Amino acid sequence: TMDRVMNKYATALLALAACATTPQSRFYTLAAENPAITSANAGFSLSLGPVDLPRYLDRPQIVTRGGGNRLVVDEFNRWGGSLEEEIQRVLSAQLAARLGTERIYAYPSRIVADTDYRVGFEIRSFDGVRGGEVQLDLAWSVIDDRSATVLSVHRERYVARSPGEDYAAYAATLSGLLERLAVDLARELGDLVANKNPPLGGDG
């Protein structure tokens, strides 16, 4: 019986030691850097989504690339929310500043709002090597949300190099790729609206 008690005691100590050495999970978000706020007023409302992600990215763990075609799924470095919502949040903040409007909503959303335009995204890759090349490869379309007419479709690939191998640098690099996407989105939306509503008094 004493041996049995000692065995249980030893097992408990081993379990405690294992818990003590288990790495703590770290959580990251994509950052919406502060772009210069435009003085213009877009004069239209916008919804962003859906954001279609590859299945390998649609998970709480942060996914990076190893050698060759190997994916690295880290159990202890995770996104603070769903990656889809993180992308929508960052793009919304970027576009709000660049277009001069706060009437930007996620799609689908619990908020019921009529919007003039919607941008849908099909992301092919949004990952890369920590300390190496990171890319955002996607197609996106602008839709007239009132008539369901597709106004434009684009395929883009944005590439940057992560300045460090830590996950904070990796997340910051991904955020920078979204900022470059927001610049192109704001330009495209501005051109579409300008062409739809030409200024009065022009050549006719």
C-alpha positions as a Markdown table, in Angstrom:
| # | Residue | x | y | z |
|---|---|---|---|---|
| 1 | Thr | 0.0 | 0.0 | 0.0 |
| 2 | Met | 2.9 | 2.4 | 0.7 |
| 3 | Asp | 4.3 | 1.7 | -2.7 |
| 4 | Arg | 0.9 | 2.4 | -4.2 |
| 5 | Val | 0.7 | 5.8 | -2.4 |
| 6 | Met | 4.2 | 6.7 | -3.5 |
| 7 | Asn | 3.4 | 5.8 | -7.1 |
| 8 | Lys | 0.4 | 8.1 | -7.0 |
| 9 | Tyr | 2.5 | 10.8 | -5.5 |
| 10 | Ala | 5.1 | 10.5 | -8.1 |
| 11 | Thr | 2.5 | 10.5 | -10.9 |
| 12 | Ala | 1.0 | 13.7 | -9.5 |
| 13 | Leu | 4.4 | 15.4 | -9.3 |
| 14 | Leu | 5.1 | 14.4 | -13.0 |
| 15 | Ala | 1.8 | 15.9 | -14.0 |
| 16 | Leu | 2.6 | 19.1 | -12.2 |
| 17 | Ala | 6.0 | 19.3 | -13.8 |
| 18 | Ala | 4.5 | 18.8 | -17.2 |
| 19 | Cys | 2.0 | 21.6 | -16.6 |
| 20 | Ala | 4.8 | 23.9 | -15.4 |
| 21 | Thr | 6.7 | 23.4 | -18.7 |
| 22 | Thr | 3.8 | 23.7 | -21.1 |
| 23 | Pro | 4.3 | 26.9 | -23.2 |
| 24 | Gln | 1.8 | 29.7 | -22.7 |
| 25 | Ser | -0.4 | 30.6 | -25.7 |
| 26 | Arg | 0.2 | 34.1 | -27.2 |
| 27 | Phe | -2.5 | 35.9 | -29.1 |
| 28 | Tyr | -2.0 | 38.4 | -31.9 |
| 29 | Thr | -4.2 | 40.8 | -33.9 |
| 30 | Leu | -3.7 | 42.5 | -37.3 |
| 31 | Ala | -2.9 | 46.2 | -36.8 |
| 32 | Ala | -4.8 | 49.0 | -38.6 |
| 33 | Glu | -2.0 | 51.5 | -38.8 |
| 34 | Asn | -3.2 | 55.1 | -38.8 |
| 35 | Pro | -3.4 | 56.4 | -42.4 |
| 36 | Ala | -3.8 | 60.1 | -43.1 |
| 37 | Ile | -7.4 | 60.9 | -42.7 |
| 38 | Thr | -8.8 | 62.5 | -45.9 |
| 39 | Ser | -10.9 | 65.6 | -45.9 |
| 40 | Ala | -13.1 | 64.2 | -48.6 |
| 41 | Asn | -16.4 | 62.6 | -48.0 |
| 42 | Ala | -17.1 | 59.5 | -50.0 |
| 43 | Gly | -20.8 | 60.1 | -49.9 |
| 44 | Phe | -21.6 | 56.4 | -50.1 |
| 45 | Ser | -21.9 | 53.4 | -47.9 |
| 46 | Leu | -19.9 | 50.2 | -48.2 |
| 47 | Ser | -19.9 | 46.6 | -47.0 |
| 48 | Leu | -16.9 | 44.3 | -46.9 |
| 49 | Gly | -17.3 | 40.6 | -47.4 |
| 50 | Pro | -17.6 | 37.8 | -47.6 |
| 51 | Val | -13.9 | 37.0 | -47.1 |
| 52 | Asp | -13.3 | 33.5 | -48.5 |
| 53 | Leu | -10.2 | 32.0 | -46.9 |
| 54 | Pro | -8.4 | 28.8 | -47.8 |
| 55 | Arg | -9.3 | 26.1 | -45.3 |
| 56 | Tyr | -5.7 | 25.8 | -44.0 |
| 57 | Leu | -5.9 | 29.5 | -42.9 |
| 58 | Asp | -9.4 | 29.3 | -41.4 |
| 59 | Arg | -8.3 | 28.4 | -37.9 |
| 60 | Pro | -7.3 | 30.1 | -34.7 |
| 61 | Gln | -3.6 | 29.0 | -35.0 |
| 62 | Ile | -1.3 | 31.2 | -36.9 |
| 63 | Val | -0.1 | 29.4 | -40.1 |
| 64 | Thr | 3.3 | 30.1 | -41.6 |
| 65 | Arg | 5.4 | 28.3 | -44.3 |
| 66 | Gly | 8.4 | 26.1 | -43.8 |
| 67 | Gly | 10.7 | 24.7 | -46.4 |
| 68 | Gly | 9.1 | 23.6 | -49.7 |
| 69 | Asn | 5.3 | 23.2 | -49.5 |
| 70 | Arg | 5.3 | 22.6 | -45.8 |
| 71 | Leu | 2.8 | 24.5 | -43.6 |
| 72 | Val | 3.6 | 25.2 | -39.9 |
| 73 | Val | 0.5 | 25.4 | -37.7 |
| 74 | Asp | 1.6 | 26.8 | -34.3 |
| 75 | Glu | -0.6 | 25.7 | -31.4 |
| 76 | Phe | 0.7 | 28.4 | -29.0 |
| 77 | Asn | 0.7 | 31.5 | -31.3 |
| 78 | Arg | -2.9 | 32.3 | -32.3 |
| 79 | Trp | -5.1 | 35.0 | -33.7 |
| 80 | Gly | -7.1 | 36.9 | -31.1 |
| 81 | Gly | -10.2 | 36.6 | -33.2 |
| 82 | Ser | -11.2 | 34.9 | -36.4 |
| 83 | Leu | -8.8 | 35.8 | -39.3 |
| 84 | Glu | -11.8 | 36.8 | -41.5 |
| 85 | Glu | -13.0 | 39.3 | -38.9 |
| 86 | Glu | -9.5 | 40.6 | -38.4 |
| 87 | Ile | -9.1 | 41.3 | -42.2 |
| 88 | Gln | -12.5 | 43.0 | -42.3 |
| 89 | Arg | -11.7 | 45.1 | -39.2 |
| 90 | Val | -8.4 | 46.4 | -40.6 |
| 91 | Leu | -9.7 | 47.1 | -44.1 |
| 92 | Ser | -12.7 | 48.9 | -42.6 |
| 93 | Ala | -10.5 | 51.2 | -40.6 |
| 94 | Gln | -8.1 | 51.8 | -43.5 |
| 95 | Leu | -11.0 | 52.6 | -45.9 |
| 96 | Ala | -12.9 | 54.8 | -43.4 |
| 97 | Ala | -9.9 | 57.1 | -43.2 |
| 98 | Arg | -9.0 | 57.1 | -46.9 |
| 99 | Leu | -12.6 | 57.6 | -48.1 |
| 100 | Gly | -13.8 | 59.9 | -45.4 |
| 101 | Thr | -16.8 | 57.7 | -44.3 |
| 102 | Glu | -17.7 | 55.7 | -41.3 |
| 103 | Arg | -20.5 | 53.9 | -43.1 |
| 104 | Ile | -18.5 | 50.8 | -43.7 |
| 105 | Tyr | -19.9 | 47.4 | -42.5 |
| 106 | Ala | -18.8 | 43.8 | -42.4 |
| 107 | Tyr | -20.8 | 41.4 | -44.6 |
| 108 | Pro | -22.6 | 39.5 | -43.4 |
| 109 | Ser | -23.4 | 41.6 | -40.3 |
| 110 | Arg | -25.8 | 41.6 | -37.5 |
| 111 | Ile | -26.3 | 45.3 | -38.3 |
| 112 | Val | -29.1 | 45.8 | -40.9 |
| 113 | Ala | -27.9 | 48.5 | -43.3 |
| 114 | Asp | -28.5 | 49.3 | -46.9 |
| 115 | Thr | -25.2 | 49.9 | -48.6 |
| 116 | Asp | -24.4 | 51.3 | -52.0 |
| 117 | Tyr | -21.4 | 49.1 | -52.7 |
| 118 | Arg | -20.0 | 45.8 | -51.6 |
| 119 | Val | -16.5 | 44.3 | -52.0 |
| 120 | Gly | -16.1 | 40.5 | -51.9 |
| 121 | Phe | -12.7 | 38.8 | -51.4 |
| 122 | Glu | -11.4 | 35.4 | -52.4 |
| 123 | Ile | -8.0 | 35.0 | -50.7 |
| 124 | Arg | -5.7 | 32.4 | -52.2 |
| 125 | Ser | -2.9 | 32.9 | -49.8 |
| 126 | Phe | -2.2 | 35.2 | -46.8 |
| 127 | Asp | 0.9 | 33.7 | -45.3 |
| 128 | Gly | 4.7 | 33.3 | -45.7 |
| 129 | Val | 7.9 | 32.6 | -44.0 |
| 130 | Arg | 8.8 | 34.2 | -40.6 |
| 131 | Gly | 11.8 | 36.4 | -41.4 |
| 132 | Gly | 11.2 | 35.9 | -45.1 |
| 133 | Glu | 8.7 | 36.5 | -47.9 |
| 134 | Val | 5.1 | 37.0 | -47.0 |
| 135 | Gln | 2.3 | 37.4 | -49.5 |
| 136 | Leu | -1.3 | 38.3 | -50.0 |
| 137 | Asp | -2.7 | 36.7 | -53.1 |
| 138 | Leu | -6.4 | 37.4 | -53.8 |
| 139 | Ala | -9.2 | 38.3 | -56.2 |
| 140 | Trp | -11.7 | 41.0 | -55.2 |
| 141 | Ser | -14.8 | 42.4 | -56.9 |
| 142 | Val | -16.8 | 45.6 | -56.4 |
| 143 | Ile | -20.5 | 45.1 | -56.6 |
| 144 | Asp | -23.3 | 47.6 | -56.9 |
| 145 | Asp | -25.2 | 46.4 | -53.8 |
| 146 | Arg | -28.6 | 47.9 | -55.0 |
| 147 | Ser | -28.6 | 46.2 | -58.4 |
| 148 | Ala | -26.2 | 43.3 | -57.7 |
| 149 | Thr | -24.2 | 44.3 | -60.8 |
| 150 | Val | -20.5 | 43.4 | -60.7 |
| 151 | Leu | -18.7 | 46.6 | -61.5 |
| 152 | Ser | -15.1 | 45.4 | -61.5 |
| 153 | Val | -13.0 | 42.4 | -60.8 |
| 154 | His | -9.3 | 42.4 | -59.9 |
| 155 | Arg | -6.6 | 39.8 | -59.2 |
| 156 | Glu | -3.7 | 41.1 | -57.1 |
| 157 | Arg | -0.6 | 39.8 | -55.4 |
| 158 | Tyr | 1.2 | 41.8 | -52.7 |
| 159 | Val | 4.6 | 40.7 | -51.4 |
| 160 | Ala | 6.7 | 42.0 | -48.5 |
| 161 | Arg | 9.6 | 40.7 | -46.4 |
| 162 | Ser | 9.1 | 40.2 | -42.7 |
| 163 | Pro | 11.8 | 42.1 | -40.7 |
| 164 | Gly | 12.0 | 39.4 | -38.0 |
| 165 | Glu | 11.3 | 35.8 | -37.2 |
| 166 | Asp | 9.0 | 36.5 | -34.3 |
| 167 | Tyr | 5.2 | 36.3 | -34.6 |
| 168 | Ala | 4.8 | 40.0 | -33.8 |
| 169 | Ala | 6.9 | 41.0 | -36.9 |
| 170 | Tyr | 5.0 | 38.4 | -39.0 |
| 171 | Ala | 1.6 | 39.8 | -38.0 |
| 172 | Ala | 2.8 | 43.4 | -38.7 |
| 173 | Thr | 4.0 | 42.4 | -42.2 |
| 174 | Leu | 0.6 | 40.8 | -42.9 |
| 175 | Ser | -1.0 | 44.1 | -41.7 |
| 176 | Gly | 1.1 | 46.1 | -44.1 |
| 177 | Leu | -0.1 | 44.0 | -47.0 |
| 178 | Leu | -3.7 | 44.8 | -46.1 |
| 179 | Glu | -2.8 | 48.5 | -46.0 |
| 180 | Arg | -1.5 | 48.2 | -49.6 |
| 181 | Leu | -4.8 | 46.5 | -50.6 |
| 182 | Ala | -6.8 | 49.3 | -48.9 |
| 183 | Val | -4.9 | 51.9 | -51.0 |
| 184 | Asp | -5.9 | 50.1 | -54.2 |
| 185 | Leu | -9.5 | 49.6 | -53.0 |
| 186 | Ala | -9.9 | 53.2 | -52.1 |
| 187 | Arg | -8.6 | 54.3 | -55.5 |
| 188 | Glu | -10.9 | 51.9 | -57.4 |
| 189 | Leu | -14.0 | 52.9 | -55.4 |
| 190 | Gly | -13.2 | 56.5 | -55.9 |
| 191 | Asp | -12.8 | 56.0 | -59.7 |
| 192 | Leu | -16.1 | 54.0 | -60.0 |
| 193 | Val | -18.1 | 56.6 | -58.1 |
| 194 | Ala | -16.6 | 59.5 | -60.1 |
| 195 | Asn | -17.4 | 57.8 | -63.4 |
| 196 | Lys | -20.9 | 57.0 | -62.2 |
| 197 | Asn | -21.5 | 60.6 | -61.1 |
| 198 | Pro | -19.5 | 62.9 | -63.5 |
| 199 | Pro | -19.2 | 66.5 | -62.3 |
| 200 | Leu | -21.7 | 69.0 | -63.7 |
| 201 | Gly | -20.5 | 71.4 | -66.3 |
| 202 | Gly | -18.1 | 68.9 | -68.0 |
| 203 | Asp | -17.8 | 68.3 | -71.7 |
| 204 | Gly | -21.0 | 66.8 | -73.0 |
